[in-house]
Amino acid sequence: MTGSATVLGQLALTFAGDISIDMVSLFPQDVWGAGEEKKSPSAHANFQGNPNYRLRKDLVNALVGMHPKFLRFLGGCISEGSFIWENVYNWKESIGDVELRKENFNVWGYMMTMGLGYMEYFQLAEDLNAAPLPVMACGVLCQARSDYAHPAGGALKEYYIKNFTDLIDFAISVGFEHNEWAAMRKKMGHEAPFDLHYLGVGNENWGTEFFANFEVFKTSIDEYMEKNYPGYELHIISTVGAQADDDAYQQGWKFLSGNITGSAKVAFADGNQVTEEVVTWYEKQKDYMDTIADEHYYRSNEYLLNNVDRYNYYYRAYNADGSINWKETSKVFVGEYASTDKNTLAGAVAEAAVMTGFENNADVVLLAAYTPLFNKVLTDGTYRWTPDCIWFDNETVWFTPNYYVQQMFAKYLGNKVLATSFSTYKNGKPIELVPRGGIEIATGNAEAVIKRVTVTSNRDGSVLLDQDFTKELNSAWQVIPGSVGSTVEEGKGLVPQSPR
C-alpha cells in the first residue's frame, strides 16, 4: 500500500474466522535520517543501514535542540525489572530482526515491544553526537519493589556479568570473524564501533546485597577490559540509592569510599536455590572512588534553591604537589533530577539554580541528566508521569520551561573564566573589593570533631594557617552565614553543630 496524502489515518484489518497476528509495524515516510540531516552527518547512513531505525523526526529534532553530550539508556527501574528475573531488561532481546525481539511488560505497567532497542539507542546517540551511556542491572531486582528478593548468585550472576561483557563487545569489538556480537552489529548495518566510554552498573541500588554483587561485577568488567581491550577508557558508573540524602545514600558513599568494615553474610539466589556466602569487602581494591556515583533526586523548588552549594563540600583528593587526584576525588553523575513543581517556570528556575552548582563544581559533577525526558499524552488525554522535559502526542511536540533551561545550559557552555572587579565606597571613599582565599569547615547530617587544620601553599610549601582547635581560636575564623555554628570543647577540638 502506498499513501496518497499526509493525513491522520487508520489501518483496519478484517478477517473471517480465527486468526493470530504476531506483529504490526507502521512507519511514516518522512522519518529521521530518511534524507540527509544537516545537523547529523551519521543519520542517513544509520537509516540506510538499519531498516528498523525509524524515529519521529520532530522528536529527534527536539533532542538535537538540547545539544546533549550523552544519552542515558535505558536507566531507571525498567533496566532492573521487578518481582521475577524474567522481567529484567535484556539488551540481547532488543536487537536483531524486530519481529523476533522478545516483548517485556515493564515495571511502569505497559508492554515494551522492543521495536526501539539497544542498537537504535546507540545509533541515536551517534546521530546526536552524544556519548552512549547504557545502564543495566547488576543482578539485583528493583529494590523499591522487590526488596525481599535475593541478589543473583551462581550461574545467574555469571549470566548477568556476561550481559555486560557481551554488550562491550557489541559496542566496540571489530572481531567480526570470531565475536558474535561484533558480527551482529555489522549485520545490523553498523560496521564501525560505537563510542562507548561510560557503563552504568546497577540503578538506584543499596545495601549489602548490592555492594556484594557490585564488587564482583566491577572486578569482572575491569578484568575483561584489561584482557581484551587494554588501554581502552571505560568509566564505570556506580549507584548510591534512590534519594539524595537518606541512609542508603550515606551507606552508598561509605561503601564507595572504602569504609565498610569486616564482612557480611549474604544470601544469593540462582533461580533454583538460595545459598549463603560470607562476603569480605574490598578484596580486589581498597575502594571504588574510581567510579562515578549516580545520584537521583526529585525535590521541591525550595530544596533545590537551598542546595545550590551541595557539591561544594564533596571530597577532593590531592597529590603531594597540590594537583588533584582524580582517581580518589568524588565523582558524580546526577543521573535523575527535576523540580517536583510540575513543569512550571518557577520549577525551571529552581533547576537552573541547582545547575549553577553543577557547573561551579564541574570537578565533581561530571554529568547531569534531567529526567524523565519524554512524556506521551495518550488519545484520551491521560499520561503517566510529571514532570517531564518534552511532552508529545501523535501529532505535536510541546517544550516545557525546563526544556529551555536545559537547552540554554547545554548550548552556552563556559570555557573561559572572566576577570572580575568590584568597587564600592567605605567612609565616603572608593575602594576596590579584592577577593581573598579561605577555607570552610562544615558538616551535613554528620557528627565530627576537628582537632587541627593546616593550610599549605601549593607554590612554595609555606604554612599559611595552622590552627590547633584544642587551643585559642584564631580571630580569622567566622561563622558561615545561615549555619548553626560550632563549639570548641576543651581537650577535644572544634565540633560543628547540626540543625535540630
C-alpha positions as CSV (number, residue, x, y, z in Angstrom):
1,M,0.0,0.0,0.0
2,T,1.2,3.5,-0.8
3,G,-0.4,6.5,0.8
4,S,-1.7,9.2,-1.4
5,A,-2.0,12.0,1.2
6,T,-0.5,13.1,4.5
7,V,-3.4,12.8,6.9
8,L,-4.2,11.0,10.1
9,G,-5.4,7.6,9.2
10,Q,-6.1,4.1,10.5
11,L,-5.2,0.6,9.2
12,A,-8.2,-1.7,9.6
13,L,-7.7,-5.5,9.1
14,T,-10.8,-7.6,8.8
15,F,-10.8,-11.4,8.9
16,A,-13.4,-14.2,8.7
17,G,-12.7,-16.8,11.3
18,D,-10.0,-17.0,14.0
19,I,-6.5,-15.7,13.3
20,S,-3.5,-14.7,15.3
21,I,-1.4,-11.6,14.4
22,D,2.1,-11.6,15.8
23,M,3.2,-8.1,14.9
24,V,2.1,-5.0,13.0
25,S,4.6,-2.2,12.5
26,L,3.9,1.1,10.6
27,F,6.3,3.9,10.0
28,P,5.7,7.3,8.3
29,Q,7.7,8.0,5.3
30,D,9.4,11.2,6.4
31,V,11.3,9.9,9.5
32,W,14.6,11.0,11.0
33,G,17.5,10.2,8.6
34,A,15.3,9.4,5.5
35,G,17.3,12.1,3.8
36,E,20.5,13.9,4.7
37,E,20.2,15.7,8.0
38,K,22.2,19.0,8.2
39,K,22.8,18.6,11.9
40,S,23.8,15.0,11.9
41,P,26.3,13.5,9.4
42,S,25.6,9.9,10.5
43,A,21.7,10.0,10.4
44,H,21.2,9.0,6.8
45,A,23.8,6.2,7.0
46,N,22.1,4.8,10.1
47,F,18.7,5.0,8.4
48,Q,20.0,3.1,5.4
49,G,22.0,0.5,7.4
50,N,19.3,-0.5,9.9
51,P,15.8,-0.9,8.4
52,N,14.3,-0.6,11.9
53,Y,16.0,2.7,12.7
54,R,12.9,4.8,12.1
55,L,12.3,7.6,14.6
56,R,9.9,10.6,14.5
57,K,11.8,13.5,13.1
58,D,10.2,16.1,15.3
59,L,11.1,14.2,18.5
60,V,14.7,13.7,17.4
61,N,15.0,17.4,16.4
62,A,13.7,18.2,19.9
63,L,16.7,16.3,21.3
64,V,19.1,17.9,18.8
65,G,17.9,21.3,20.1
66,M,19.0,20.3,23.6
67,H,22.7,19.9,22.5
68,P,23.2,16.7,24.6
69,K,26.7,15.5,25.4
70,F,25.5,12.0,26.3
71,L,22.4,9.8,26.1
72,R,21.5,7.6,29.1
73,F,19.5,4.5,28.3
74,L,17.5,2.7,29.5
75,G,18.3,3.6,33.0
76,G,15.6,3.8,35.6
77,C,13.8,0.9,37.2
78,I,13.0,-0.6,33.7
79,S,16.6,-1.8,33.5
80,E,16.3,-3.8,36.7
81,G,12.9,-5.4,36.3
82,S,10.7,-6.3,39.2
83,F,9.5,-9.4,41.1
84,I,10.9,-12.0,38.8
85,W,14.2,-12.4,36.9
86,E,12.5,-12.8,33.5
87,N,11.3,-9.2,33.9
88,V,14.9,-7.8,33.9
89,Y,15.5,-5.8,30.7
90,N,17.8,-7.9,28.5
91,W,19.5,-5.9,25.8
92,K,20.1,-9.0,23.7
93,E,16.3,-9.4,23.3
94,S,16.1,-5.8,21.9
95,I,18.4,-6.3,18.9
96,G,18.3,-8.3,15.6
97,D,15.2,-8.7,13.5
98,V,12.4,-6.7,15.1
99,E,9.8,-9.4,14.7
100,L,12.0,-11.8,16.7
101,R,12.5,-9.4,19.7
102,K,11.0,-10.6,22.9
103,E,8.4,-8.2,24.4
104,N,8.7,-7.2,28.1
105,F,6.0,-6.0,30.4
106,N,7.9,-3.3,32.3
107,V,7.7,-2.1,35.9
108,W,5.8,1.0,34.8
109,G,2.9,-1.1,33.7
110,Y,2.9,-1.3,29.9
111,M,4.3,-3.6,27.3
112,M,7.6,-2.8,25.5
113,T,7.7,-4.3,22.0
114,M,11.5,-3.7,21.9
115,G,10.9,-2.1,18.5
116,L,13.2,0.6,19.9
117,G,16.2,-1.4,21.2
118,Y,19.8,-1.1,22.1
119,M,21.0,-0.8,18.5
120,E,18.7,2.1,17.9
121,Y,19.7,3.8,21.1
122,F,23.4,3.5,20.2
123,Q,22.6,4.9,16.7
124,L,20.5,7.8,18.2
125,A,23.4,8.7,20.5
126,E,25.7,8.7,17.5
127,D,23.3,10.9,15.5
128,L,23.1,13.4,18.4
129,N,26.9,13.4,18.6
130,A,26.4,12.3,22.2
131,A,28.2,9.6,24.2
132,P,26.1,6.5,24.7
133,L,25.6,5.7,28.4
134,P,23.8,2.3,28.8
135,V,22.7,1.3,32.3
136,M,22.0,-2.3,33.2
137,A,21.0,-4.4,36.1
138,C,23.8,-6.0,38.2
139,G,21.9,-9.0,39.4
140,V,19.7,-7.1,41.8
141,L,16.0,-6.6,41.1
142,C,14.4,-3.2,41.6
143,Q,14.7,-2.9,45.4
144,A,12.0,-0.3,45.6
145,R,9.5,-3.0,44.5
146,S,11.3,-6.3,45.3
147,D,13.3,-5.6,48.4
148,Y,12.5,-9.2,49.6
149,A,14.4,-10.7,46.6
150,H,17.9,-12.1,47.0
151,P,20.6,-10.9,44.6
152,A,21.6,-13.1,41.8
153,G,24.2,-15.8,42.6
154,G,25.9,-18.7,41.0
155,A,25.3,-19.2,37.3
156,L,22.6,-16.5,37.3
157,K,25.2,-13.9,38.5
158,E,27.6,-15.1,35.8
159,Y,24.8,-14.7,33.2
160,Y,24.3,-11.0,34.2
161,I,28.0,-10.3,34.2
162,K,28.2,-11.7,30.7
163,N,25.5,-9.4,29.7
164,F,27.8,-6.5,30.4
165,T,30.9,-8.0,28.7
166,D,28.9,-9.1,25.7
167,L,27.5,-5.5,25.4
168,I,31.0,-4.1,25.4
169,D,31.8,-6.5,22.5
170,F,28.6,-5.4,20.7
171,A,29.6,-1.8,21.0
172,I,33.3,-1.7,20.3
173,S,34.6,-5.0,19.0
174,V,35.8,-5.3,15.4
175,G,36.5,-9.0,15.6
176,F,33.7,-9.9,13.1
177,E,35.1,-13.4,12.4
178,H,35.3,-14.5,16.0
179,N,32.9,-12.4,18.0
180,E,29.2,-13.0,17.6
181,W,28.2,-9.6,19.0
182,A,30.6,-7.7,16.7
183,A,29.2,-9.7,13.8
184,M,25.6,-8.9,15.0
185,R,26.4,-5.1,15.0
186,K,27.8,-5.4,11.5
187,K,24.8,-7.4,10.3
188,M,22.6,-4.7,11.6
189,G,24.3,-2.2,9.4
190,H,27.0,-0.6,11.6
191,E,30.4,-1.9,11.0
192,A,32.3,0.8,12.8
193,P,32.4,0.6,16.6
194,F,30.3,2.9,18.8
195,D,31.9,5.5,21.1
196,L,31.2,3.7,24.3
197,H,33.1,5.1,27.3
198,Y,30.5,5.0,30.1
199,L,28.7,2.0,31.5
200,G,26.2,2.1,34.4
201,V,26.3,-0.9,36.7
202,G,23.0,-1.0,38.6
203,N,20.3,1.6,39.2
204,E,19.1,3.1,42.5
205,N,20.5,0.1,44.4
206,W,21.7,0.0,48.0
207,G,22.8,-2.2,50.9
208,T,24.9,-5.3,51.3
209,E,23.0,-7.2,48.6
210,F,24.1,-4.6,46.0
211,F,27.6,-4.0,47.4
212,A,28.3,-7.7,47.3
213,N,27.3,-8.0,43.6
214,F,28.8,-4.7,42.5
215,E,32.2,-5.7,43.7
216,V,32.1,-8.9,41.6
217,F,30.6,-7.1,38.5
218,K,33.1,-4.2,38.7
219,T,36.1,-6.5,39.0
220,S,34.9,-8.8,36.2
221,I,34.4,-5.9,33.8
222,D,37.8,-4.4,34.7
223,E,39.5,-7.8,34.1
224,Y,37.6,-8.3,30.8
225,M,38.6,-4.8,29.6
226,E,42.3,-5.4,30.6
227,K,42.4,-8.7,28.8
228,N,40.5,-7.8,25.6
229,Y,40.8,-4.0,25.2
230,P,43.9,-2.9,27.1
231,G,44.2,0.8,27.5
232,Y,40.6,1.5,26.4
233,E,39.0,4.2,28.6
234,L,35.7,2.9,30.1
235,H,34.2,4.6,33.1
236,I,32.1,2.6,35.4
237,I,29.1,4.4,36.9
238,S,28.0,3.1,40.4
239,T,24.9,4.0,42.3
240,V,24.1,5.3,45.8
241,G,20.4,4.6,46.1
242,A,17.2,6.4,45.0
243,Q,17.4,9.6,47.1
244,A,19.9,12.4,47.7
245,D,20.2,12.3,51.5
246,D,18.8,9.2,53.1
247,D,20.6,6.3,54.9
248,A,21.0,4.4,51.6
249,Y,22.8,7.4,50.1
250,Q,25.1,7.7,53.2
251,Q,25.8,4.0,53.1
252,G,26.4,4.0,49.4
253,W,29.1,6.7,49.6
254,K,30.6,4.9,52.7
255,F,30.9,1.8,50.6
256,L,32.4,3.5,47.6
257,S,35.0,5.3,49.8
258,G,36.2,2.0,51.3
259,N,34.8,2.5,54.8
260,I,32.6,-0.6,55.1
261,T,34.4,-2.8,57.6
262,G,34.7,-6.5,58.1
263,S,32.5,-8.9,56.2
264,A,28.8,-9.8,55.8
265,K,26.7,-12.9,55.3
266,V,24.7,-12.5,52.1
267,A,22.0,-14.9,50.7
268,F,22.2,-15.3,46.9
269,A,19.6,-16.9,44.5
270,D,20.4,-18.6,41.2
271,G,16.8,-19.2,40.2
272,N,16.6,-22.6,41.7
273,Q,18.1,-22.4,45.2
274,V,19.3,-19.9,47.8
275,T,22.8,-20.1,49.2
276,E,24.6,-18.1,51.8
277,E,28.1,-16.7,51.4
278,V,30.3,-14.7,53.7
279,V,31.5,-11.6,51.7
280,T,34.7,-9.9,52.8
281,W,34.8,-6.3,51.5
282,Y,37.5,-4.8,49.3
283,E,39.4,-7.9,48.5
284,K,40.3,-6.7,45.0
285,Q,40.6,-3.0,45.5
286,K,40.7,-0.7,48.6
287,D,37.7,1.4,47.5
288,Y,35.6,2.3,44.5
289,M,36.3,6.0,44.2
290,D,37.5,5.4,40.7
291,T,33.8,5.0,39.7
292,I,31.3,7.8,39.1
293,A,28.4,7.7,41.6
294,D,24.9,8.1,40.1
295,E,22.7,10.3,42.4
296,H,19.0,10.9,41.9
297,Y,16.7,13.5,43.4
298,Y,13.2,14.9,42.6
299,R,12.7,17.7,45.0
300,S,10.8,20.9,45.8
301,N,11.9,24.3,44.5
302,E,12.9,25.2,48.0
303,Y,15.1,22.1,48.3
304,L,16.8,22.8,45.0
305,L,17.4,26.5,45.8
306,N,18.8,25.7,49.2
307,N,21.1,23.0,47.9
308,V,22.9,25.0,45.1
309,D,26.1,24.6,47.2
310,R,25.6,20.8,47.7
311,Y,28.7,19.8,45.8
312,N,30.9,22.5,47.3
313,Y,31.5,20.1,50.2
314,Y,32.2,16.9,48.3
315,Y,35.6,15.3,48.9
316,R,38.5,16.3,46.7
317,A,41.8,14.4,46.9
318,Y,45.1,16.0,46.2
319,N,48.6,14.7,45.3
320,A,51.6,15.8,47.2
321,D,52.4,18.5,44.6
322,G,48.9,20.1,45.1
323,S,47.4,18.7,41.8
324,I,44.0,17.0,42.1
325,N,44.0,13.2,42.4
326,W,41.2,12.3,40.0
327,K,41.0,8.6,41.0
328,E,40.3,9.3,44.6
329,T,38.2,12.5,44.2
330,S,34.4,12.3,44.5
331,K,32.9,11.9,41.0
332,V,29.1,12.3,40.5
333,F,26.6,11.6,37.7
334,V,23.4,13.4,38.6
335,G,21.5,10.8,36.6
336,E,18.0,11.9,37.5
337,Y,16.9,15.2,38.9
338,A,13.9,17.6,38.5
339,S,11.8,20.0,40.4
340,T,8.5,18.5,41.6
341,D,6.7,21.7,40.7
342,K,5.2,20.1,37.6
343,N,7.0,21.8,34.7
344,T,6.3,25.4,35.9
345,L,8.5,28.4,35.3
346,A,9.3,28.5,39.0
347,G,10.4,24.9,38.8
348,A,12.6,25.6,35.8
349,V,14.3,28.5,37.6
350,A,15.0,26.3,40.7
351,E,16.5,23.7,38.4
352,A,18.7,26.4,36.7
353,A,19.8,27.4,40.2
354,V,21.0,24.0,41.2
355,M,22.6,23.6,37.7
356,T,24.8,26.6,38.5
357,G,26.1,24.4,41.4
358,F,26.8,21.6,39.0
359,E,28.8,24.0,36.8
360,N,30.6,25.6,39.8
361,N,31.7,22.1,40.9
362,A,32.5,20.6,37.5
363,D,35.5,18.8,39.0
364,V,33.0,16.7,40.9
365,V,29.8,16.7,38.8
366,L,30.9,15.2,35.6
367,L,27.5,14.5,34.0
368,A,23.9,15.6,34.7
369,A,20.6,14.4,33.1
370,Y,17.2,15.9,33.5
371,T,14.7,13.1,33.9
372,P,12.3,12.0,32.6
373,L,13.0,13.1,29.1
374,F,9.7,12.4,27.2
375,N,6.0,12.2,28.2
376,K,3.5,10.7,25.8
377,V,0.0,12.1,26.1
378,L,-2.5,9.4,25.1
379,T,-5.5,9.9,22.9
380,D,-7.8,10.1,25.9
381,G,-5.6,12.9,27.3
382,T,-4.0,10.8,30.1
383,Y,-0.3,10.5,30.8
384,R,1.8,8.6,33.3
385,W,4.2,11.0,35.0
386,T,5.1,14.6,35.5
387,P,7.4,16.5,35.5
388,D,8.9,15.7,32.1
389,C,11.2,17.7,29.8
390,I,9.3,17.2,26.5
391,W,5.6,16.4,26.0
392,F,4.2,14.9,22.8
393,D,1.2,13.2,21.4
394,N,0.6,11.5,18.0
395,E,0.9,14.8,16.1
396,T,2.6,17.5,18.2
397,V,5.6,18.2,20.5
398,W,5.5,20.7,23.4
399,F,8.6,22.2,25.0
400,T,8.4,23.0,28.7
401,P,10.2,25.8,30.6
402,N,12.5,23.1,31.9
403,Y,13.4,22.2,28.3
404,Y,14.6,25.7,27.6
405,V,16.7,25.8,30.7
406,Q,18.4,22.5,29.7
407,Q,18.9,23.9,26.2
408,M,20.4,27.2,27.4
409,F,22.9,25.5,29.8
410,A,24.0,22.9,27.2
411,K,24.3,25.4,24.3
412,Y,26.3,28.0,26.2
413,L,29.0,26.0,27.9
414,G,31.5,28.2,29.7
415,N,35.1,27.6,28.6
416,K,36.7,30.7,29.9
417,V,37.0,32.3,33.4
418,L,36.5,36.1,33.0
419,A,38.3,38.5,35.2
420,T,36.0,40.4,37.5
421,S,36.4,43.5,39.7
422,F,34.1,45.3,42.0
423,S,34.3,48.8,43.6
424,T,32.4,50.2,46.5
425,Y,32.6,53.0,49.0
426,K,33.8,52.9,52.6
427,N,33.7,56.0,54.7
428,G,32.9,58.0,51.6
429,K,35.9,56.9,49.7
430,P,36.0,54.5,46.7
431,I,37.8,51.2,47.3
432,E,38.4,48.0,45.3
433,L,37.0,44.8,46.7
434,V,39.7,42.2,46.2
435,P,38.8,38.5,46.5
436,R,40.7,36.6,49.1
437,G,41.1,32.9,49.6
438,G,39.7,31.0,52.5
439,I,38.5,27.6,53.7
440,E,35.3,26.4,55.2
441,I,34.6,23.7,57.7
442,A,31.0,22.3,57.7
443,T,29.1,19.1,58.1
444,G,25.7,17.9,56.9
445,N,23.8,15.3,58.9
446,A,27.0,14.2,60.5
447,E,29.0,14.4,63.7
448,A,32.6,15.4,63.6
449,V,35.4,16.7,65.8
450,I,38.1,18.7,64.1
451,K,41.4,18.8,66.0
452,R,43.7,20.6,63.7
453,V,43.7,22.4,60.3
454,T,46.9,23.3,58.4
455,V,46.8,25.2,55.1
456,T,49.9,24.9,53.0
457,S,50.9,27.0,49.9
458,N,51.0,25.0,46.7
459,R,53.6,27.4,45.4
460,D,56.4,27.2,48.0
461,G,55.2,24.9,50.7
462,S,54.9,27.6,53.3
463,V,52.3,27.2,56.0
464,L,49.6,29.8,55.5
465,L,47.4,28.8,58.5
466,D,47.9,26.3,61.3
467,Q,45.0,26.0,63.8
468,D,45.1,23.7,66.8
469,F,41.5,23.7,67.9
470,T,42.4,22.5,71.4
471,K,44.0,25.9,71.8
472,E,42.9,29.5,71.4
473,L,40.9,30.2,68.2
474,N,42.5,32.4,65.5
475,S,40.4,35.6,65.2
476,A,40.1,35.0,61.4
477,W,37.6,32.2,61.9
478,Q,33.9,33.3,61.3
479,V,30.6,31.5,61.4
480,I,29.2,30.7,58.0
481,P,26.1,32.9,57.5
482,G,22.9,30.9,58.0
483,S,24.7,28.0,59.7
484,V,24.0,26.8,63.2
485,G,27.6,27.4,64.2
486,S,30.1,25.4,66.3
487,T,31.5,24.9,69.7
488,V,35.1,24.4,70.9
489,E,35.2,21.6,73.5
490,E,38.2,21.6,75.8
491,G,40.6,18.8,75.1
492,K,38.6,17.7,72.0
493,G,38.5,20.4,69.4
494,L,36.0,22.1,67.1
495,V,32.6,20.5,67.0
496,P,30.3,21.7,64.2
497,Q,26.6,21.9,65.3
498,S,23.8,20.2,63.3
499,P,20.4,21.8,62.8
500,R,17.7,20.4,65.1
